[in-house]
Amino acid sequence: MSRAKCIMVQGTMSGAGKSLLCTALCRIFAQDSYRVAPFKSQNMALNSFVTRDGLEMGRAQVVQAQAAGMEPDVRMNPILLKPSSDVGSQVIVNGEVRGQMPAAAYFKLKKSLIPDILAAYDSLSEEVDIIVIEGAGSPAEINLKADDIVNMGLAKLVDAPVLLAGDIDRGGVFAQLYGTVELLEPAERARIKGLVINKFRGDAAILKPGLTMLEEKTHLPVLGVVPYLRVDIEDEDSLSSRLESSTAVKPLDAAILRLPHISNFTDFIPLEQHPLLSVRYVQSPRQLGAPDVVILPGTKNTIDDLLWLRQCGLEAAVQKLAAAGTPVLGVCGGYQMLGETLADPEGTESGRSQTVRGLGLLPIQTVFTDAKHRTQDTATVTAPQLAGAALTGYQIHTGRTAVQGVPFCRLADGSAEGCVKDNVAGTYLHGLFDTGELTEKLVQLLCSRKGISTASAPLLSMQEYRQQQFDLLADGVRRALDMNALYAAMGLEGRNTV
């Protein structure tokens, strides 16, 4: 079988828009009737996903796979780093936990992972026509170049042509692009087939003098100026503007606790689509105020974040709201926090042996172990007032939770999952709002409590909504880029069936 062609998107910095550009290219190539797969050798993120075969990968490549019409596959992201502190991460290789490592230990390990990276890439390459590769950070991080496995180091390994993208929205884009090119070695510069200016607002004609000078100085063509596209597609977690939303502007107010190690906040993106529901992230009792529902999200450090809640006063504020009847929902780590105790006898979760009390709002007890539970699940909610909502989602957690109360839902095999007591509920299921059914049940509950009528327009499922947004993104990027030059850089002819 022939080997796939490829294109790699690198950026001048983190947040230059590499992930969205790769998502757009995956969609465009799929629209042009190519079989496409995304690939990122090493991803650092707390937003992760469980594949159908129970393996863990970063959500950025999941989104790109969805844009390409492909089933997410761990080969698309063979190395995932989940930060657990400022200097260490959980290292996941081929979907399985390799261990908890400080940065220095991982840097020593990196080169030994090249066979895993190439095996994943080569295997994908036999099954698709095009691989869209995403870099990380900047290729000009000269202190890290010796052991690079994700930017130019990877481009050399797989012989990838490169697009270099800069973010004009932050300012200084010409210096970003020129400086990055100048810091590269000649062989690395030769891999760059074109420059892309990303996130531009305004009339692109005013950029022409700068584009001409940039091309003269770098001896590289500018293949497009991509406008600031207002599409709603998942962000990389540490840079997400969603987490900055702190003001309620719709009749119903959903407050999500912005935990220091918040993970999988993508669970709550579907809530933002409802015309009656505001979603905001809060970090203090003053910000929390008196919302209509409180949500405790997932976290990579459950015990540390629970102690942070206690210290900053949010624990007492949530308990007070719950006692007054405000609905409270916990997901994964947030579910564990709502219980009576969290025990870490071997120090696998928090780094030392300890048992701490939870918020005491649910009759559950959690014990942390080394084993990670990873499954995709379907379920039906059985909790009163939310009953009947069909869910699709996945579980990814290390704690084992004993439940003495009523379950939140029933999995497809009939087993109980989660817990509910009065107005407080918790579940391990990520993606619980994706079908839209639980969103509608929750809004109906909140509207009845507040005495307002529900919206008449039916919600799109998250799957349908994502497909609409992928098409909007692809249309905007296709118009902005010289697609013929891009196809030529890969040694292909554009089909342009759209």
C-alpha positions, -999 to 999 in steps of 0.1 A, spaced: 0 0 0 13 35 -9 25 58 19 4 88 27 14 124 17 16 148 46 17 185 56 28 198 89 16 230 106 41 246 129 36 279 148 57 308 160 44 302 195 18 284 216 -16 297 207 -8 307 171 -37 287 159 -20 255 148 -48 232 162 -76 250 144 -56 252 111 -50 215 113 -87 209 120 -96 231 90 -71 212 67 -85 178 79 -120 190 69 -109 205 36 -90 174 25 -120 152 35 -143 175 16 -120 170 -14 -125 132 -11 -92 123 5 -89 99 34 -73 121 61 -58 115 96 -44 140 121 -12 134 139 6 150 168 36 131 182 34 147 216 5 166 231 5 183 265 -31 187 277 -55 179 305 -85 176 281 -82 139 271 -104 113 256 -109 75 257 -109 57 224 -133 28 215 -105 3 225 -100 20 259 -69 40 252 -62 76 262 -54 105 238 -55 143 237 -88 158 226 -72 182 200 -65 152 178 -100 138 186 -115 170 172 -93 169 141 -103 133 135 -140 142 138 -134 170 113 -118 144 89 -147 120 94 -124 95 111 -128 74 143 -103 88 169 -74 65 172 -45 66 197 -20 64 169 -30 100 161 -14 111 194 11 85 206 25 106 235 2 125 259 16 146 288 -9 155 315 6 181 337 2 173 374 24 202 387 45 231 373 74 207 369 59 173 362 34 153 342 18 120 339 33 104 307 10 84 285 25 64 256 2 47 231 -27 53 253 -13 37 284 2 54 315 40 51 315 44 69 348 46 102 367 77 121 357 94 154 365 103 174 334 140 165 336 133 128 337 110 130 307 135 150 286 160 121 291 133 97 280 121 115 249 144 102 223 137 66 233 101 72 223 109 79 187 102 42 177 67 45 192 61 78 173 73 63 140 54 31 145 22 50 150 28 73 121 38 46 97 8 25 106 -15 55 99 3 62 67 -7 29 53 -44 35 58 -50 71 46 -41 94 17 -30 125 37 -17 130 73 -21 165 88 7 169 114 5 195 142 36 208 158 38 221 194 50 255 207 76 269 183 103 252 163 127 281 173 128 271 210 165 266 206 170 254 241 149 223 233 160 216 197 185 189 205 158 165 217 129 177 195 104 151 186 74 173 178 85 201 155 114 201 130 128 170 145 96 151 136 94 169 102 128 154 94 119 119 106 88 117 84 101 141 56 72 165 60 67 199 42 59 226 67 36 256 69 46 282 95 18 301 111 20 334 131 -7 350 152 -14 386 141 -40 391 168 -13 392 195 7 417 175 43 415 161 34 388 135 61 399 110 88 397 137 74 364 149 77 348 114 110 364 104 126 357 137 115 321 137 128 315 102 161 331 110 166 309 141 162 277 121 190 258 104 192 259 66 179 224 62 150 233 85 142 265 66 142 244 34 113 224 48 90 255 51 69 257 19 50 288 30 40 313 57 5 318 71 -7 349 89 -35 338 112 -64 355 131 -64 388 111 -92 413 117 -98 439 90 -89 446 54 -60 423 43 -50 448 17 -33 470 43 -9 441 50 5 440 15 37 461 21 45 440 51 38 407 33 61 418 4 89 427 28 84 394 47 87 374 15 118 393 5 135 388 38 126 351 44 126 340 7 94 322 15 59 328 0 30 339 22 3 314 13 -26 331 30 -40 356 55 -66 337 76 -92 359 91 -103 358 127 -129 331 123 -158 331 148 -162 294 150 -170 274 181 -145 245 182 -127 231 212 -96 250 224 -63 238 238 -70 238 275 -44 261 290 -52 289 264 -89 287 263 -108 320 264 -138 300 276 -123 299 311 -123 337 312 -161 340 310 -173 351 345 -205 371 339 -240 357 335 -259 372 306 -288 349 301 -318 341 323 -302 309 338 -268 310 354 -245 280 355 -213 285 376 -185 261 370 -157 261 395 -124 269 378 -102 245 397 -64 250 395 -60 217 377 -92 217 358 -95 190 331 -120 181 304 -139 214 307 -149 205 271 -177 185 288 -196 218 293 -193 234 258 -228 220 249 -243 239 277 -232 272 261 -254 265 231 -287 268 250 -304 302 245 -314 304 281 -282 292 298 -251 313 307 -219 293 315 -192 310 335 -161 299 354 -155 312 390 -125 311 413 -139 328 445 -170 329 466 -176 365 455 -176 354 419 -198 324 426 -226 345 440 -260 328 438 -261 308 405 -290 285 394 -267 255 392 -231 248 404 -208 224 386 -176 209 399 -156 197 369 -129 172 364 -94 177 377 -59 161 373 -53 167 411 -85 160 430 -72 162 465 -50 193 459 -79 210 442 -103 200 470 -80 215 496 -78 247 474 -117 249 475 -115 246 513 -88 273 516 -104 299 493 -139 295 508 -156 280 478 -163 247 497 -184 265 523 -201 286 496 -211 255 476 -223 237 508 -244 267 517 -260 268 482 -266 231 483 -283 234 517 -306 261 502 -317 237 474 -294 249 445 -287 220 422 -250 209 423 -234 186 398 -200 170 400 -182 153 371 -153 129 376 -129 146 401 -157 170 410 -179 140 417 -153 125 440 -150 159 459 -187 158 467 -183 126 487 -176 119 524 -139 109 521 -111 107 496 -84 82 505 -50 80 488 -32 52 508 -3 48 484 1 85 475 -7 77 439 -30 107 434 -15 133 457 21 122 462 17 112 498 -4 88 519 -35 107 532 -72 106 537 -92 139 535 -128 146 540 -149 156 510 -177 182 508 -201 156 524 -229 162 500 -231 126 486 -229 93 504 -198 80 486 -162 72 495 -133 72 470 -100 53 472 -73 62 447 -51 34 432 -26 30 404 -52 15 380 -69 38 356 -105 31 345 -109 39 308 -142 30 290 -166 45 265 -202 42 278 -238 48 269 -263 54 298 -297 66 308 -302 90 336 -323 77 365 -319 106 389 -352 122 398 -361 154 378 -334 145 351 -346 109 345 -348 95 310 -320 115 294 -298 93 271 -261 98 275 -230 89 255 -196 95 271 -165 80 285 -149 74 318 -112 81 326 -103 81 363 -81 64 389 -104 65 419 -127 37 429 -159 50 445 -182 31 468 -218 44 466 -243 40 494 -270 61 478 -292 62 447 -274 60 413 -273 89 389 -277 67 358 -277 32 345 -251 20 320 -261 0 289 -252 -32 308 -276 -23 336 -249 -14 362 -254 16 384 -231 47 379 -228 79 399 -249 90 428 -277 115 435 -290 128 468 -318 154 468 -304 183 447 -268 170 445 -256 146 418 -223 132 406 -211 110 377 -178 98 362 -192 102 327 -174 128 305 -193 141 275 -226 137 294 -242 168 277 -232 159 241 -265 143 231 -284 174 243 -309 154 263 -294 161 297 -290 198 288 -328 200 281 -337 182 313 -314 204 333 -328 236 317 -364 224 323 -355 218 360 -339 252 364 -367 270 346 -393 254 368 -374 264 399 -372 300 386 -407 302 372 -397 310 336 -408 293 304 -384 270 285 -371 279 250 -392 266 222 -364 260 196 -350 225 198 -313 221 205 -289 206 179 -270 176 192 -234 184 198 -225 161 170 -246 181 145 -234 214 159 -197 203 156 -202 194 119 -217 228 112 -187 245 129 -162 223 110 -177 234 77 -177 271 87 -140 267 97 -131 249 65 -149 274 43 -130 303 59 -96 287 57 -101 274 21 -109 310 9 -79 324 27 -52 299 17 -36 292 -17 -48 256 -17 -32 248 -51 2 257 -37 -5 237 -6 -15 206 -26 16 211 -47 38 212 -16 25 177 -8 29 165 -44 -8 163 -50 -34 179 -72 -63 196 -55 -96 181 -62 -117 210 -51 -150 191 -51 -166 217 -28 
